[in-house]
Amino acid sequence: IPQIQPVTDKMRFLTAALGFALPFAAAKVSYDGYKAFRIDDELDYAGVQKALSDISFISLSVENARKGVEIAVAPESIKAFEALGLNTHVVHEDLGADIALEGQFKPYRASVKAFNANSSAELPDISYFNSYHELADHHQFLDDISAYLPDNSETFVAGKSVEGRDIKGIHLYGKEGAGKKPAIIWHGTVHAREWITGVTVEYLLYKIAEGYKKTGDESTATTLDNYDFYIIPVVNPDGFVYTTAEDRMWRKNRQVRQGKTCVGTDMNRNWPNQWDIPGGSSPEACSETYRGEAAGDTPEIAALTNHTLKVADAAGIKWYVDWHSYSQLILTPYGYDCNTDPANLDRQLELAGGLAKAIKSVHGVEFVYGPTCKTIYQAAGGSMDWVYDVAEAELAWGIELRPGSDDSNGFVLPPDQIVPSGEEQWAGAKWVFANF
């Protein structure tokens, strides 16, 4: 949820240096020596701007953050910031060093043995979850799961990104065939820097495939026979690639707009429902919550809305999740307005609460749940509101993964957290499946 923003006029030089306001970055952005803090004093975003007027820093929070603003302080300003005596705790001692550790990608061993007519594909190697991966590995992982479940899956391309990359997903279905059961839709990596989301969604996919075919888990088999899954781990491929090659903290897509000096649209403010509600997004292209020039005018969201409506028309949508990081939250509609509730809010909160308990039972990690606007802040043009209102999903949530807002790491989560994140989310998902 927290978002990087240029915060003062004097920071314009830093904004350009970091590539936020330039159509094409000339070199890979360095965060070496940046120290990230969470400010625990009762200061909102505007209050932080005022208090830190002489400090070189980048905000890691949205403009309408109510408290707990997070910042990354430039090396030359760390001593001056600490001398202010604010009540803070450290999120990253050295953001650049943590990025370097996280970005040590390991080769993907697919363990696919379909090399001749007499062999069949195996389940991908679990070591996949020992590190983060390039986009090509994410797409190959989907192909390998589909090869492992040839009678119960198919890969698909929902559409193309701004730069022409596939928005690739996988469709899983049970013994009665494809498209005949209500849908469960999972999206990951809408915000490019939220790497933990894609691999966590893939961990859930892995557990479904494993349970359905390898271990014969009865509850997993029942779930897949009763629901069709449509899973897209990386819905923002251009932005994700940019985080691996140029700027680890990039958030938006990579859309270049005529007459704009800044690149990118926040895809999760671009869904065509309550799109331009005041206070829920920004009309400014340089903002990290820039909503675009018109509702649904990013090619990625146009593709996702089209695909989601086709799925809804086939057999309806039971459960939609847009996976994000970080803060350990389970968010229900609505984001666009704090005074409007979905008709089935009580049921959504009942299931969200059960999910939170199931998650906690694994590693003791606590998730807070509630309507988006009331729980964190106003956000208009978001996926869950559109999927609930327009595609008429029964349940539509945003889940913010580990770490918590009071913990260290933030967006840059060490790879040894991938499996624990997947384990707790799998326990939560299984609880939801059993209590639909």
Secondary structure, DSSP 8 states (H G I E B T S, - for coil): ----B--SGGGHHHHHHHTTT-SS-SS----TT-EEEEE-SS--HHHHHHHTTTS-EEE-S-TT--S--EEEE-GGGHHHHHTT---EEEEES-HHHHHHHHT-----------SSTT-------GGGGGS---HHHHHHHHHHHHHHSTTSEEEEEEEE-TTS-EEEEEEE--TT-TT-S-EEEEE--SSTT-HHHHHHHHHHHHHHHIIIIIS--HHHHHHHHH-EEEEES-S-HHHHHHHHHT-TT--S-----TT-SS----GGG-SSSSTT-TTSSBS-TTSTTB--SSTT-SHHHHHHHHHHHHHHHHH-EEEEEEEEEEE-EEEES-SS-TT---TTHHHHHHHHHHHHHHHHHHH----EEEEHHHHT----S-HHHHHHHTS--SEEEEEEEEEETTSS-TTS--GGGHHHHHHHHHHHHHHHHHT-
